[in-house]
Amino acid sequence: MIVSFDTIMKPPYDLTPAILNLVKSISEKIGEVQAHALSRPALHLRKENRIKTIQASLFIEGNTLTEDQVTALLDQKRVIGPQKDVTEVMNAIQAYDQLMEFKSTSITDFLRAHKLMMKGIQTDAGQYRLKNIGIAKGNRVAHVAPPPRLVPGLMKTLFQYLQDKSELSLIKSCVFHYELEFIHPFSDGNGRMGRMWQTLILLEEYPVFEYLPFETLIRKSQKKYYQALAQSDKAGKSTAFIEYMLNILDQSLTDLLSTRQKKFTEMDRLHYFIQTGPKDFTRSVYMNIFKTISSATASRDIKKGVDLGLFSRTGHHNQAKYKIKKKRD
């Protein structure tokens, strides 16, 4: 937690072996996604995953609408449901539609996003809270947020932290998510803003998060989500929450690769290699780009590229070397 915006610029956490291993695993999987040319999803995939993201994030906050109902609202159709739930979904659709117009390090954009997310739901949408607030779990108060007079300074420090280029975005996004929940700057909507802003922080470096609805995994493990927040509160640092969220990100990438991998074709790989691979290469270089394929598959891909006139070849068998005839613009 950020306890003083005058003296502490970097929120406290420990770099545990679990965090380091998860960062390594996530980075490798993002590389696989990029190698399979999945970082620019088809329009229908972006829509499907936007629906899952919105439904899951709002479900965590008690919204009752289903994915089918969210889909209907996205398609501008009427649905039967509580008016507050419908308003929440319509607001989230608008906020996520504008997500890439926001800058993650801008407090102005952050407040504007909250105003979009909470308009018609709370009277102070887009403004920091002016009252003390406590988070109740059952009959007990689980968390008492800092007093409202400290909120602007704490948020300023948190956004300054986001500008620290020495910090990995994977970790920064988790730290921001936790610290936002700890500060609880708004009278309502903090959870959905934390999840959306973490998505934005990740998106700015890794386009794959545009269609990776990790919120669905949070929804399925809500108890662990709140336990990680509580454990971090008790420890006075976000280590436990970072480990939880990195596990979520890692699992969501695993799910993506396992469900999409079978759909990759040799032409998908060839087109991607022509765009990103070195002009002169060998089979081992090709396989280093596509780490999950066999040597036989790599040989078939390259032969296809030669037959199509995409590559030229010199030498034979293990001594063969190849050249991309013309790089794509």
MIKE-864020 format. One line per field, with one value per residue (C-alpha): residue in one letter; x, y, z. Coordinates in steps of 0.2 Angstrom, whole numbers, plus 2048, in hexadecimal, padded with zeros to 3 digits. Layout:
N
residuo = c(A/...)
px = c(X/...)
py = c(Y/...)
pz = c(Z/...)
//
This chain:
329
residuo = c(M/I/V/S/F/D/T/I/M/K/P/P/Y/D/L/T/P/A/I/L/N/L/V/K/S/I/S/E/K/I/G/E/V/Q/A/H/A/L/S/R/P/A/L/H/L/R/K/E/N/R/I/K/T/I/Q/A/S/L/F/I/E/G/N/T/L/T/E/D/Q/V/T/A/L/L/D/Q/K/R/V/I/G/P/Q/K/D/V/T/E/V/M/N/A/I/Q/A/Y/D/Q/L/M/E/F/K/S/T/S/I/T/D/F/L/R/A/H/K/L/M/M/K/G/I/Q/T/D/A/G/Q/Y/R/L/K/N/I/G/I/A/K/G/N/R/V/A/H/V/A/P/P/P/R/L/V/P/G/L/M/K/T/L/F/Q/Y/L/Q/D/K/S/E/L/S/L/I/K/S/C/V/F/H/Y/E/L/E/F/I/H/P/F/S/D/G/N/G/R/M/G/R/M/W/Q/T/L/I/L/L/E/E/Y/P/V/F/E/Y/L/P/F/E/T/L/I/R/K/S/Q/K/K/Y/Y/Q/A/L/A/Q/S/D/K/A/G/K/S/T/A/F/I/E/Y/M/L/N/I/L/D/Q/S/L/T/D/L/L/S/T/R/Q/K/K/F/T/E/M/D/R/L/H/Y/F/I/Q/T/G/P/K/D/F/T/R/S/V/Y/M/N/I/F/K/T/I/S/S/A/T/A/S/R/D/I/K/K/G/V/D/L/G/L/F/S/R/T/G/H/H/N/Q/A/K/Y/K/I/K/K/K/R/D)
px = c(800/806/806/80D/80D/81B/828/824/824/824/816/81E/81F/82B/832/82F/835/823/821/831/82C/81B/822/82D/81F/813/821/824/812/810/81E/815/805/80F/817/806/801/7F3/7F7/7EB/7DB/7CD/7BE/7B2/7BF/7C1/7AE/7AC/7BA/7B4/7A3/7AB/7B6/7A7/79C/7A9/7AF/79E/798/7A6/79D/78C/785/779/779/77F/78B/77C/774/784/786/774/778/788/77D/771/763/758/759/74F/759/75B/75E/76E/775/771/778/788/78A/786/793/7A0/79E/7A1/7B0/7B8/7B4/7BF/7CC/7DA/7D7/7DC/7EE/7F2/7FD/7F0/7E6/7DA/7D6/7D4/7C7/7BF/7BE/7B6/7A9/7A4/7A4/799/78E/77C/781/789/788/79B/7A0/7B2/7B6/7C0/7B5/7B3/7AE/7B6/7B3/7B5/7B3/7A8/7A9/79A/798/7AA/7B3/7C1/7CA/7C9/7CF/7DA/7D1/7CB/7D7/7E5/7DD/7E3/7F5/7F5/7EE/7FB/809/801/800/812/817/80F/81C/82A/831/83D/82E/827/816/810/814/80F/7FE/7FB/802/7F7/7E8/7EC/7F0/7E0/7D6/7DF/7DD/7CB/7CB/7B8/7A8/7A4/7AB/7BD/7BE/7B8/7C4/7D3/7D0/7CD/7DC/7E7/7E1/7E6/7F7/7FA/7F3/7FF/80D/804/7F6/7F1/7E8/7DB/7D3/7D9/7CA/7D4/7C5/7BC/7C9/7C8/7B5/7B8/7C4/7BC/7C0/7D3/7D2/7CB/7D7/7E6/7E0/7DD/7EE/7F7/7EE/7F4/806/806/80C/805/810/801/7F6/804/806/7F3/7F1/800/7F9/7E9/7F2/7FD/7EE/7E4/7F3/7F4/7E1/7E3/7F1/7E9/7D9/7E0/7EF/7E7/7E0/7F1/7F6/806/801/7FE/810/817/80F/814/826/827/822/82D/83A/84C/84F/85C/858/859/84C/853/850/83E/83B/841/833/826/82C/81D/81F/829/838/82D/820/82D/834/823/820/830/82E/81D/825/832/824/81A/829/829/83B/84A/856/868/86F/866/860/868/873/865/864/855/851/841/83F/835/831/81F/81C)
py = c(800/812/819/82A/833/83F/831/821/822/80F/804/7F6/7E4/7D6/7CE/7BC/7AC/7A9/7BB/7B9/7A8/7AE/7BD/7B2/7A6/7B4/7BC/7AB/7A9/7BA/7B6/7A7/7B1/7BD/7AF/7A8/7B9/7BA/7CC/7D4/7CB/7CA/7D6/7C8/7C2/7D3/7D5/7C4/7C7/7D9/7D1/7C4/7D2/7DE/7D0/7C8/7D9/7DF/7CD/7CF/7DF/7D7/7DA/7CC/7CE/7BF/7BF/7BD/7CC/7D6/7D1/7D7/7E8/7E9/7E6/7F4/7E8/7E9/7DD/7DA/7DD/7E9/7FA/7FD/7ED/7F3/804/7FC/7F2/800/80B/7FD/7FB/80D/80E/7FF/805/814/80B/80D/820/821/822/817/824/832/836/841/832/827/832/834/821/820/82D/823/813/819/827/825/81A/825/838/83B/831/836/83E/838/834/841/835/827/816/804/7F4/7E8/7D5/7CD/7D5/7DB/7EA/7E2/7F2/804/80F/81E/82E/838/847/83B/834/841/840/82D/82B/838/82D/81E/825/82B/819/814/81F/815/80D/802/7F8/7EA/7EE/7DD/7E1/7F3/7EE/7E3/7EF/7FD/7F2/7EE/7FF/806/7FA/7FF/812/80F/821/820/81E/80F/807/804/7F1/7F3/802/7F8/7EA/7F5/800/7F0/7EB/7FC/7FB/7EA/7EF/7FD/7F1/7E0/7E1/7CF/7D6/7DE/7CD/7C4/7C5/7C1/7C8/7B7/7AE/7BB/7B8/7A5/7A8/7B6/7B0/7AF/7C0/7C8/7BD/7C4/7D5/7D2/7C9/7D8/7E4/7DA/7DA/7EC/7E8/7E1/7D1/7C5/7CE/7CF/7BC/7B9/7C5/7BE/7AD/7B3/7BA/7AB/79F/7AB/7AA/797/795/7A0/796/786/78A/794/78A/77D/78A/790/78C/78B/79B/7A4/7A0/7A4/7B5/7B9/7B4/7BE/7CD/7CB/7BE/7C1/7C2/7B4/7A5/793/786/788/79B/797/78B/798/7A4/796/78D/780/778/769/769/75F/76D/77A/771/770/782/788/77C/784/795/790/788/798/7A3/7AB/7A4/7A0/791/78D/77D/76D/764/769/776/77F/791/79C/7AE/7B8/7BE/7CE/7D4/7DA/7EC)
pz = c(800/7FD/80F/80B/7FA/801/805/7FB/7E9/7E5/7ED/7F7/7F1/7F1/7E2/7E6/7DC/7D8/7D1/7C7/7C0/7BB/7B2/7A8/7A4/79F/794/78B/788/781/776/770/76D/763/759/755/74E/75B/762/755/758/74B/74F/754/761/768/76A/772/77F/782/787/793/79B/79E/7A4/7B0/7B7/7BB/7C1/7CF/7D4/7D5/7C4/7BF/7AC/7A1/793/787/78F/78D/77B/778/780/776/766/76C/770/77F/78E/79D/7AD/7BC/7B5/7BF/7B8/7A6/7A9/7B0/7A0/795/79E/79D/78B/788/793/78B/77A/77E/788/77B/77B/78D/793/7A2/7AA/7A9/7B8/7AD/7A2/7B2/7B9/7A8/7A6/7B8/7B3/7A4/7AE/7BC/7B4/7B9/7C7/7D3/7D5/7D7/7C7/7C2/7D2/7E1/7F1/7FE/80C/817/811/817/80E/817/815/81D/82F/830/828/81E/818/81D/80F/811/816/807/80A/806/7F6/7E9/7EF/7F0/7DE/7D8/7DE/7D7/7C6/7C8/7CB/7BB/7B2/7B9/7A9/7B4/7BA/7B0/7A9/7AF/7C1/7C0/7BA/7C9/7D5/7CE/7D0/7E2/7E7/7DF/7E9/7F9/7F6/7F1/7E9/7E3/7ED/7E1/7D2/7D8/7D4/7C2/7C0/7C7/7BB/7AC/7AF/7B1/7A0/799/7A1/799/789/786/785/780/774/777/787/77C/77B/78A/796/7A6/7B0/7AD/7B7/7C5/7C5/7C7/7D5/7DE/7EF/7EB/7E4/7F4/7FE/7F5/7F7/80A/80C/803/80F/81E/818/813/801/7F1/7F0/7F2/7E6/7D9/7DA/7D9/7C9/7C0/7C3/7BB/7AC/7AA/7AA/79E/791/794/790/780/779/77D/774/765/762/757/74B/746/734/72A/721/731/737/726/725/737/733/724/72E/73D/739/733/721/721/72C/72F/734/746/745/73F/74D/75A/754/756/765/766/754/750/744/738/738/736/727/71F/722/71B/70C/709/70A/6FD/6F1/6F2/6EE/6FF/703/6F9/6FF/6FE/703/708/717/728/71E/716/718/713/70E/70F/6FD/702/713/715/719)
//
